[in-house]
């Protein structure tokens, strides 16, 4: 991706030149032909927007303002900033992350393999009896709206046990409460 059509054309020519003598040209050539592209964008904001949609597994950034891209990009498997960074350093385990990265645009919602994949975050809820008066009426209404009768019933059972004296909608004007 580039903001310069001239640079884009130069990249295409350079890829073609390198493919001619590359030992793996029989693999790399079809990959470039079938999946390679050069995208010319208007400005750096557009470059970030397009990169975040593509969500590449590897993203090398070579610009005059690498910090802008470092701060602005959010969807990539691994980011390589500046002329001295290369995917090969990381892929071979020499620097940075490993080679197990999200592919196929999954970097939009997933990250590469790390120790966090081996941790199991546990969540729990413990509601106080006093909270039921505020929580249960809202759950009843939302459950009714969603058509989830059993969910609503679990809230109704609890509010019936403590007595229906107040609720989450007490401070809401009557006209609005009837819409909820």
N, C-alpha and C positions, 0 to 999 in steps of 0.2 A: 504494500500500500504506500502511496506517495502523494504528495501535493503537486508533483511536477510530472507532466506528461513526458518531458524529455528524459527524466530519470527513469520513469516506467519503461520507456522504449529501450533505454540502455540496459536495464535489468534483463529484459527479455533477450536481448542480443547476447548478454554475458552468460545467461543460462544456456542458451543454444551453443555458445562457444565451448563452455565447460562440458556439456553433455557429449560433445564429439570425442573427447578423450577420456571420459570418466569410465573407470573399470566396471562400474555397475550401471552403465547407460541403458542396458536392456531392461532394467527395472525402473531406474530413475526417469528415463525418457517417457515411457507410457504414463508414469505418475504425473510428470509435468504436463504432458499433452492432455490427459484426461481430467486432472484436478488442479493444475497450476493456474494461477491468474495474477495479473497485476491490476490493482484497482487505483484509479486516480480520483482523489477527493479534493474538495474545495479548500479545506483548511484543517488545522490540527484537531479542532472539535469534531469535525466530520470523521476524521481518521479514528478518533477514540470511539465514536458512535458505531462505526462500521466494525471495528475490531471487537467491540463488546458484543455485537450481534454474531459475528463469526465464531467468537470464543475459541481461538485456536489452542491446540495442545501446547505448542511452543510459539513464543512471540518474541522476535528480536526487534529491538528499537534502536535505530541509528539516526539521531537528529541533533540539531543544535540546542535543543531544550529537553534533554532526557528526563529531567525532574518533573516537567509537566506531565509527561506520559506515565511516569511512575506513580504520580499522585492521582491521575485521572482514569487510568485503565482499571477495570475490575473483573473482566471475564477472560481468563487465560489459565492454562495449566501451569505454565512456568514462563516467567518474563526474563528476558536477557537484555540488559540495558548497556548501551554504548559499544564502541568498536572493539573492545577487548573481551567482550562476553560472547560466548558461542554455545549453541545448543549442545555441541559435542562435549564440552567440559562437564555439563550437568548429566547428560545421558550416560557418560562413562563413570559417574560417581565421584568425579574429581572435585567438583564444586557444586554446592547448592543441593537441590532436590534430586530425587532419584528419577528413574525413567518410567515410573508408573503414574501416568498423568491422564486427566480426562480428555477424551477424544469426541469427535462428532458433535461439537457444540455443547457438550455436557459441562464445560467449564462455566456455563451460565449459572449452574446451581451446585457444582461439585468441585472439589479440590483434588490435588494429587495425594498419593499415598503418603501418610505420615504416621507418627506414633498415635495421633488422635484417632485413627481408624481402629486402633486396638484398645481404646478406652470406651467404656460404656457409661454414658451419662444417664443417671437415674433421676426421675422427677417424681414428686409426690405432692399431694394436696392434703391438708388437714384443716377442715373448716370448723370453726367454733359454733356451738349451738346459737350463740348470739348473732352470728353471721347469716344463719338460715333465713331469718326474717327479711333480710335485705336481698339475699341471693335467690331464694326459691321462687318468688313471684316473677322475677325476670326470666328464670329458666322455664317456668310454666308457659309464659307467653311466647318465648322464642321457640320452644319445643312444639307448641300448637301451630305456630306459623310454619315450621319446617315439616309438620306432619309426623313428628317423632313422639308418639303418645307415651311410650314407655319411659323416655327421658323425662317428659313432663310429670309422669306419675311418681318418679323417684323424688322429685322436688315437692310434689303435692303431699306425699306421705310425710315428709319431714316437716313441712309447714303445718300440717294437721296435728302432728305430735306436740308442737310447741304452742299452737294456737295462732290463728291468723289475726294478728293485731296490727301489724305494720308491714311495709314491704318496700321494695326497691322503687316503686312508682309513687310513693306517698307525696313526694315533692313535685311531681309532674302535674301540670294543669289537667283537669278532667277531660277536656276536649282532646288533648294529645294522648292521654292515657288510654282513651277508648280506641285510638288508632293503633296502639301498640299490641 
